[in-house]
Amino acid sequence: MNLARLSLSVAGVIALAVLVLAAAAAWLLLTSPVTVAEAVSEGDITPFVRDLAVVLLNALEGLLRYL
């Protein structure tokens, strides 16, 4: 595998990870706006990150249960 194909593969994986995180953040904003508003107003992102991790784990669990 040459360097060009490897760099495209790495870029694709990074883009996919960013897409998943953005979709989870949008979902969290729609389903739990109070948590997001508190995180923004207080400057403490710990609850936001915790809820984001829960959303991602639930999605992964659903995907694995489907497979």
Backbone hydrogen bonds, N-H to C=O, Kabsch-Sander energy under -0.5 kcal/mol:
donor,donor_aa,acceptor,acceptor_aa,energy
6,L,2,N,-2.0
7,S,3,L,-2.5
8,L,4,A,-1.8
9,S,5,R,-2.0
10,V,6,L,-2.5
11,A,7,S,-2.3
12,G,8,L,-2.1
13,V,9,S,-2.1
14,I,10,V,-2.3
15,A,11,A,-2.5
16,L,12,G,-2.1
17,A,13,V,-2.1
18,V,14,I,-2.3
19,L,15,A,-2.2
20,V,16,L,-2.2
21,L,17,A,-2.2
22,A,18,V,-2.4
23,A,19,L,-2.4
24,A,20,V,-2.3
25,A,21,L,-2.3
26,A,22,A,-2.3
27,W,23,A,-2.3
28,L,24,A,-2.4
29,L,25,A,-2.2
30,L,26,A,-1.8
31,T,27,W,-2.4
32,S,28,L,-2.7
36,V,32,S,-1.5
37,A,33,P,-2.7
38,E,34,V,-2.6
39,A,35,T,-2.2
40,V,36,V,-2.2
41,S,37,A,-2.7
42,E,38,E,-2.5
43,G,39,A,-1.2
45,I,43,G,-0.7
49,V,45,I,-2.9
50,R,46,T,-2.5
51,D,47,P,-2.6
52,L,48,F,-2.4
53,A,49,V,-2.4
54,V,50,R,-2.0
55,V,51,D,-2.3
56,L,52,L,-2.3
57,L,53,A,-2.6
58,N,54,V,-2.5
59,A,55,V,-2.1
60,L,56,L,-2.4
61,E,57,L,-2.7
62,G,58,N,-2.3
63,L,59,A,-2.3
64,L,60,L,-2.7
65,R,61,E,-2.3
66,Y,62,G,-1.8
67,L,63,L,-1.8
